[in-house]
Amino acid sequence: MAESKLPYFFLGVGVGAAVAVLFAPVAGEALRDELRDRANEGRDMVRRRGAELGERVRTRASDLVDRGREAVETHRGDLESALEAGRRAYRDATGPQTEPPTDSAPV
C-alpha cells in the first residue's frame, strides 16, 4: 500500500514546487530595490506634508500676530485716554499740589 502512494507524493511535491515558483515574491535584490523605492516615496511624502503643515502654521501664526498688533494699536488710544482722565480726576480731587508736610518737630 505504501508503494502505491509514493508516486502521488512526488506528484504533489512537483505541483507544489511549480506553484511556489509561479507565485514566489521577487528575487532578493529586486525585493530590496522595491522596498528601498517605497521607503523613499514614503520619506518624500512625509517631507512634503511636513512642509505644507509648516507653511500653514507659519501663515496662521503670522495672522495671529497681526491681529494682536491691531488690537494693541486699537486699544492703546483708549488706554491713554483713560489714564489721562484718571490723572485729571485725581488732580481735581486733591486740589493744587503743595509741598508735602514734614514730620520733624522744631528743636
ROVO-814860 format. One record per residue (C-alpha): x, y, z; residue in one letter. Coordinates in nm, 3 decimals. Example, Ala and Ser with C-alpha at 12.3 -4.5 7.8 and 13.67 -1.06 7.14 Angstrom:
r east: 1.230 | north: -0.450 | up: 0.780 | code: a;
r east: 1.367 | north: -0.106 | up: 0.714 | code: s;
//
This chain:
r east: 0.000 | north: 0.000 | up: 0.000 | code: m;
r east: 0.282 | north: 0.235 | up: 0.077 | code: a;
r east: 0.423 | north: 0.182 | up: -0.270 | code: e;
r east: 0.104 | north: 0.294 | up: -0.443 | code: s;
r east: 0.103 | north: 0.631 | up: -0.259 | code: k;
r east: 0.465 | north: 0.720 | up: -0.337 | code: l;
r east: 0.402 | north: 0.845 | up: -0.694 | code: p;
r east: 0.123 | north: 1.072 | up: -0.566 | code: y;
r east: 0.362 | north: 1.215 | up: -0.308 | code: f;
r east: 0.617 | north: 1.305 | up: -0.577 | code: f;
r east: 0.342 | north: 1.444 | up: -0.798 | code: l;
r east: 0.234 | north: 1.668 | up: -0.507 | code: g;
r east: 0.591 | north: 1.782 | up: -0.446 | code: v;
r east: 0.631 | north: 1.870 | up: -0.816 | code: g;
r east: 0.300 | north: 2.060 | up: -0.835 | code: v;
r east: 0.382 | north: 2.243 | up: -0.510 | code: g;
r east: 0.723 | north: 2.344 | up: -0.641 | code: a;
r east: 0.574 | north: 2.471 | up: -0.967 | code: a;
r east: 0.310 | north: 2.675 | up: -0.784 | code: v;
r east: 0.576 | north: 2.813 | up: -0.547 | code: a;
r east: 0.790 | north: 2.928 | up: -0.840 | code: v;
r east: 0.490 | north: 3.092 | up: -1.011 | code: l;
r east: 0.369 | north: 3.278 | up: -0.701 | code: f;
r east: 0.703 | north: 3.342 | up: -0.529 | code: a;
r east: 0.791 | north: 3.703 | up: -0.444 | code: p;
r east: 1.052 | north: 3.880 | up: -0.644 | code: v;
r east: 1.417 | north: 3.786 | up: -0.610 | code: a;
r east: 1.610 | north: 3.922 | up: -0.311 | code: g;
r east: 1.786 | north: 4.210 | up: -0.491 | code: e;
r east: 1.468 | north: 4.318 | up: -0.671 | code: a;
r east: 1.271 | north: 4.299 | up: -0.345 | code: l;
r east: 1.528 | north: 4.517 | up: -0.166 | code: r;
r east: 1.516 | north: 4.769 | up: -0.451 | code: d;
r east: 1.136 | north: 4.780 | up: -0.436 | code: e;
r east: 1.139 | north: 4.823 | up: -0.058 | code: l;
r east: 1.401 | north: 5.100 | up: -0.088 | code: r;
r east: 1.190 | north: 5.278 | up: -0.352 | code: d;
r east: 0.877 | north: 5.258 | up: -0.139 | code: r;
r east: 1.067 | north: 5.383 | up: 0.166 | code: a;
r east: 1.198 | north: 5.679 | up: -0.037 | code: n;
r east: 0.846 | north: 5.755 | up: -0.160 | code: e;
r east: 0.719 | north: 5.746 | up: 0.199 | code: g;
r east: 1.000 | north: 5.974 | up: 0.317 | code: r;
r east: 0.930 | north: 6.221 | up: 0.037 | code: d;
r east: 0.559 | north: 6.222 | up: 0.118 | code: m;
r east: 0.629 | north: 6.287 | up: 0.487 | code: v;
r east: 0.866 | north: 6.574 | up: 0.398 | code: r;
r east: 0.615 | north: 6.725 | up: 0.158 | code: r;
r east: 0.328 | north: 6.704 | up: 0.407 | code: r;
r east: 0.553 | north: 6.840 | up: 0.681 | code: g;
r east: 0.646 | north: 7.138 | up: 0.465 | code: a;
r east: 0.280 | north: 7.202 | up: 0.384 | code: e;
r east: 0.185 | north: 7.183 | up: 0.752 | code: l;
r east: 0.475 | north: 7.411 | up: 0.847 | code: g;
r east: 0.364 | north: 7.669 | up: 0.593 | code: e;
r east: 0.008 | north: 7.660 | up: 0.726 | code: r;
r east: 0.134 | north: 7.701 | up: 1.083 | code: v;
r east: 0.357 | north: 7.995 | up: 0.984 | code: r;
r east: 0.070 | north: 8.161 | up: 0.800 | code: t;
r east: -0.168 | north: 8.115 | up: 1.093 | code: r;
r east: 0.090 | north: 8.242 | up: 1.343 | code: a;
r east: 0.157 | north: 8.547 | up: 1.126 | code: s;
r east: -0.215 | north: 8.619 | up: 1.107 | code: d;
r east: -0.249 | north: 8.592 | up: 1.485 | code: l;
r east: 0.047 | north: 8.826 | up: 1.541 | code: v;
r east: -0.104 | north: 9.079 | up: 1.300 | code: d;
r east: -0.441 | north: 9.062 | up: 1.477 | code: r;
r east: -0.268 | north: 9.108 | up: 1.812 | code: g;
r east: -0.083 | north: 9.416 | up: 1.689 | code: r;
r east: -0.404 | north: 9.562 | up: 1.551 | code: e;
r east: -0.580 | north: 9.503 | up: 1.884 | code: a;
r east: -0.296 | north: 9.672 | up: 2.075 | code: v;
r east: -0.299 | north: 9.971 | up: 1.840 | code: e;
r east: -0.678 | north: 9.996 | up: 1.862 | code: t;
r east: -0.686 | north: 9.989 | up: 2.241 | code: h;
r east: -0.373 | north: 10.196 | up: 2.301 | code: r;
r east: -0.563 | north: 10.519 | up: 2.241 | code: g;
r east: -0.842 | north: 10.407 | up: 2.473 | code: d;
r east: -0.592 | north: 10.325 | up: 2.746 | code: l;
r east: -0.409 | north: 10.656 | up: 2.708 | code: e;
r east: -0.740 | north: 10.843 | up: 2.727 | code: s;
r east: -0.844 | north: 10.651 | up: 3.037 | code: a;
r east: -0.509 | north: 10.721 | up: 3.207 | code: l;
r east: -0.530 | north: 11.091 | up: 3.128 | code: e;
r east: -0.888 | north: 11.106 | up: 3.259 | code: a;
r east: -0.773 | north: 10.935 | up: 3.579 | code: g;
r east: -0.491 | north: 11.184 | up: 3.623 | code: r;
r east: -0.730 | north: 11.476 | up: 3.575 | code: r;
r east: -0.979 | north: 11.329 | up: 3.820 | code: a;
r east: -0.703 | north: 11.280 | up: 4.077 | code: y;
r east: -0.579 | north: 11.639 | up: 4.032 | code: r;
r east: -0.935 | north: 11.771 | up: 4.060 | code: d;
r east: -0.999 | north: 11.566 | up: 4.374 | code: a;
r east: -0.676 | north: 11.656 | up: 4.552 | code: t;
r east: -0.656 | north: 12.019 | up: 4.452 | code: g;
r east: -0.336 | north: 12.204 | up: 4.364 | code: p;
r east: -0.011 | north: 12.038 | up: 4.457 | code: q;
r east: 0.162 | north: 12.173 | up: 4.766 | code: t;
r east: 0.480 | north: 12.067 | up: 4.935 | code: e;
r east: 0.437 | north: 11.757 | up: 5.146 | code: p;
r east: 0.431 | north: 11.820 | up: 5.523 | code: p;
r east: 0.743 | north: 11.735 | up: 5.719 | code: t;
r east: 0.731 | north: 11.505 | up: 6.017 | code: d;
r east: 1.017 | north: 11.665 | up: 6.204 | code: s;
r east: 0.934 | north: 11.885 | up: 6.503 | code: a;
r east: 1.124 | north: 12.208 | up: 6.568 | code: p;
r east: 1.410 | north: 12.168 | up: 6.805 | code: v;
//
